[in-house]
Amino acid sequence: MVARSDARGAGLHWRRFPDGAVLFDSRHGRTHLLSPVTADVLELIRVSGVRPSIDDLVDRLLSDPRVERLPDALLRGAAREGVKGIVVELTRLGLIDSHDMEVVVPAKQDSATRIRS
């Protein structure tokens, strides 16, 4: 378990567990339970120090040795759609901003809307 609070995520305090993470957003007084993949995506965006694209995030997630090996095209397509959905939801919750990503994500967006890249 790792507790962390990073400068870019001022007000975000989290603790990682094998099956995900618990994140407290002191700016809004909200607590979030994150899946392992969502926690990984948030950490890659907030801690990396660069503005990753969706494809950058997918590449880094798929290079993790814990990821089950499936045919690359199938895995990449599913992962890309999943990461897009995670980024939209993290933006909607106010945990990331459009300036955190290379791809501009509108600040207010319902979960059914797709990100165009």
HELIX and SHEET records of a PDB file:
HELIX    1   1 PRO A   36  VAL A   47  1                                  12    
HELIX    2   2 ILE A   54  LEU A   62  1                                   9    
HELIX    3   3 ASP A   72  ARG A   92  1                                  21    
HELIX    4   4 SER A   98  ASP A  100  5                                   3    
SHEET    1   A 4 ALA A   3  ARG A   4  0                                        
SHEET    2   A 4 LEU A  12  PHE A  17 -1                                        
SHEET    3   A 4 GLY A  20  ASP A  25 -1                                        
SHEET    4   A 4 ARG A  30  LEU A  34 -1                                        
END                                                                             
